């Protein structure tokens, strides 16, 4: 089989999720840069890969996908390597629930409303940041209740839930407020410290 291609930018949380899945499976891949925030947006050719102009998109031997969760599941199921999804129905459902809640409630609040607002705005909106932190506290509390006993969110097996959560938390703790809040949830902070030390996480850091 040919080498998979990931289209997107190394700053993107969702591109990083796909790259983490590939790294954890031990699969070589090509990252084709696509900057959707460039002047004029994504290049015209990219519409053939993602009709909504978002990132990431993915291609493997002529098979194209967009949407991060679909890509990550294909990577896990379509290639050899350690399984990234539980076989137990309830554990798999919990994994999918965690991924869903991260998309619905964590990403916007933790990445955009807190980290990006604080790091990239000349005059950060304190009200927006405060609201993002309240939402983040709820998310971290729920993750604490859902986390199984063991090193990873589902227990002893590293899964797509961990790979989905890590880039979001990684952005969140770039700012002091994120670090302070995470420290209030020691189970999730300990999980984050383990994730942050994984070779796959280091290899997918944004290039400076």
C-alpha positions as CSV (number, residue, x, y, z in Angstrom):
1,X,0.0,0.0,0.0
2,X,1.1,3.6,-0.6
3,X,1.9,6.1,2.0
4,X,-1.1,8.0,3.5
5,X,-1.3,11.7,2.9
6,X,-2.6,14.2,5.5
7,X,-3.6,17.6,4.2
8,X,-3.5,20.4,6.8
9,X,-1.4,22.5,9.0
10,X,0.8,21.5,11.9
11,X,-0.8,24.1,14.2
12,X,-4.2,22.4,13.9
13,X,-5.6,20.4,16.8
14,X,-7.5,18.2,14.5
15,X,-4.7,17.6,12.1
16,X,-2.6,16.6,15.1
17,X,-5.2,14.0,16.2
18,X,-4.9,12.3,12.8
19,X,-1.1,12.5,12.9
20,X,-1.1,11.0,16.5
21,X,-3.2,8.0,15.3
22,X,-0.7,7.4,12.4
23,X,2.3,7.8,14.7
24,X,0.8,5.4,17.3
25,X,0.2,2.8,14.6
26,X,3.7,3.2,13.3
27,X,2.6,4.3,9.9
28,X,4.7,6.6,7.7
29,X,2.8,9.5,6.1
30,X,3.2,12.7,4.2
31,X,1.9,16.0,5.6
32,X,0.9,18.3,2.8
33,X,0.6,21.9,4.2
34,X,-2.8,23.6,3.8
35,X,-3.3,26.8,5.6
36,X,-7.0,27.7,5.8
37,X,-6.2,31.0,7.5
38,X,-3.9,32.2,4.7
39,X,-5.1,35.2,2.8
40,X,-7.8,34.0,0.4
41,X,-8.3,30.8,2.4
42,X,-7.4,27.3,1.3
43,X,-6.0,26.9,-2.2
44,X,-8.6,26.2,-5.0
45,X,-7.3,22.6,-5.5
46,X,-8.1,21.7,-1.9
47,X,-11.8,21.7,-2.6
48,X,-11.5,18.3,-4.2
49,X,-10.3,17.0,-0.9
50,X,-12.6,18.8,1.5
51,X,-15.8,20.3,0.1
52,X,-16.1,22.6,3.2
53,X,-12.5,23.9,3.1
54,X,-11.6,22.6,6.6
55,X,-8.6,20.6,7.8
56,X,-7.6,17.8,7.9
57,X,-8.3,15.8,4.8
58,X,-6.8,12.4,4.1
59,X,-5.9,10.2,1.1
60,X,-4.7,6.7,0.9
61,X,-4.3,4.8,-2.4
62,X,-6.9,6.9,-4.0
63,X,-9.3,6.7,-1.1
64,X,-10.2,10.1,0.3
65,X,-11.7,11.1,3.6
66,X,-12.4,14.2,5.6
67,X,-13.6,14.6,9.2
68,X,-11.1,13.7,11.9
69,X,-13.0,10.9,13.6
70,X,-13.6,9.1,10.4
71,X,-10.0,9.4,9.4
72,X,-8.7,8.2,12.8
73,X,-11.0,5.2,12.8
74,X,-9.9,4.3,9.3
75,X,-6.3,4.6,10.3
76,X,-6.9,2.2,13.3
77,X,-8.9,-0.3,11.3
78,X,-7.1,-0.2,8.0
79,X,-3.6,-0.7,9.1
80,X,-1.6,-3.1,11.2
81,X,-0.3,-1.9,14.6
82,X,-1.6,-1.6,18.2
83,X,-5.4,-1.3,18.4
84,X,-6.7,2.2,19.3
85,X,-10.3,1.2,19.9
86,X,-11.7,-1.1,22.6
87,X,-13.4,-4.3,21.6
88,X,-15.8,-4.2,24.6
89,X,-19.1,-2.4,23.5
90,X,-19.4,-0.3,26.6
91,X,-15.8,0.8,26.6
92,X,-16.1,1.7,22.9
93,X,-19.2,3.6,23.6
94,X,-17.5,5.6,26.4
95,X,-14.6,6.3,24.0
96,X,-17.0,7.7,21.4
97,X,-18.8,9.7,24.1
98,X,-15.5,11.3,25.2
99,X,-14.6,12.2,21.6
100,X,-18.1,13.6,21.1
101,X,-18.0,15.7,24.2
102,X,-14.6,17.0,23.4
103,X,-15.8,18.2,20.0
104,X,-19.0,19.7,21.3
105,X,-17.9,21.3,24.6
106,X,-14.1,21.3,24.9
107,X,-12.5,22.4,21.7
108,X,-14.1,25.8,21.3
109,X,-13.9,26.8,24.9
110,X,-10.4,25.5,25.7
111,X,-8.6,26.3,22.5
112,X,-10.3,29.4,21.0
113,X,-12.0,31.1,24.0
114,X,-9.1,30.6,26.3
115,X,-5.8,29.8,24.7
116,X,-6.1,31.6,21.3
117,X,-7.9,34.6,22.9
118,X,-5.1,35.0,25.5
119,X,-2.1,34.2,23.2
120,X,-3.1,35.9,20.0
121,X,-5.4,38.8,20.7
122,X,-3.8,42.2,21.4
123,X,-6.6,42.9,23.8
124,X,-8.0,39.6,25.0
125,X,-11.7,39.5,25.9
126,X,-11.8,38.7,29.6
127,X,-15.5,37.8,29.5
128,X,-14.9,35.3,26.7
129,X,-12.0,33.8,28.6
130,X,-13.9,33.5,31.8
131,X,-16.8,31.8,30.0
132,X,-14.3,29.4,28.4
133,X,-12.7,28.6,31.7
134,X,-16.2,27.8,33.2
135,X,-16.9,25.4,30.3
136,X,-13.4,23.9,30.6
137,X,-14.0,23.2,34.3
138,X,-17.1,21.3,33.5
139,X,-15.3,19.3,30.8
140,X,-12.5,18.4,33.1
141,X,-14.9,17.4,35.8
142,X,-16.8,15.1,33.4
143,X,-13.6,13.6,32.1
144,X,-12.6,12.8,35.7
145,X,-15.9,11.0,36.3
146,X,-15.5,9.0,33.0
147,X,-11.9,8.1,33.3
148,X,-11.3,4.5,34.1
149,X,-8.7,3.2,36.6
150,X,-5.3,3.0,34.8
151,X,-2.9,5.3,32.9
152,X,-5.3,6.2,30.0
153,X,-8.8,7.5,29.8
154,X,-10.2,4.0,29.1
155,X,-7.8,2.3,31.6
156,X,-4.9,0.3,30.4
157,X,-5.4,0.7,26.7
158,X,-4.4,3.9,24.9
159,X,-7.3,4.8,22.6
160,X,-8.6,7.3,20.1
161,X,-10.1,9.2,23.1
162,X,-6.6,9.9,24.5
163,X,-5.4,11.0,21.0
164,X,-8.4,13.3,20.7
165,X,-8.1,14.9,24.1
166,X,-4.3,15.5,24.2
167,X,-4.0,18.2,21.5
168,X,-6.9,20.1,23.0
169,X,-5.5,20.0,26.5
170,X,-2.0,20.7,25.0
171,X,-3.3,24.0,23.6
172,X,-5.2,24.8,26.8
173,X,-2.1,24.6,29.0
174,X,-0.2,27.0,26.9
175,X,-1.7,29.7,29.1
176,X,-1.4,30.1,32.8
177,X,-5.2,29.9,33.4
178,X,-5.3,26.5,31.7
179,X,-2.4,25.2,33.8
180,X,-4.0,26.5,37.0
181,X,-7.4,24.9,36.2
182,X,-6.0,21.6,35.1
183,X,-4.1,21.3,38.4
184,X,-7.6,21.2,40.1
185,X,-8.2,17.9,38.4
186,X,-5.3,15.7,39.5
187,X,-6.4,12.5,37.7
188,X,-6.6,14.4,34.3
189,X,-3.4,16.3,35.0
190,X,-1.5,13.0,35.7
191,X,-3.0,11.6,32.5
192,X,-1.9,14.7,30.6
193,X,1.7,14.5,31.9
194,X,1.8,10.9,30.6
195,X,0.5,11.9,27.2
196,X,2.9,14.8,27.0
197,X,5.8,12.4,27.4
198,X,4.8,10.0,24.6
199,X,7.1,10.0,21.6
200,X,4.2,10.5,19.2
201,X,3.2,13.7,21.0
202,X,6.7,15.1,20.6
203,X,6.9,14.1,17.0
204,X,3.7,16.0,16.2
205,X,4.6,19.2,17.9
206,X,4.2,22.3,15.7
207,X,7.4,23.2,14.0
208,X,8.9,26.4,15.4
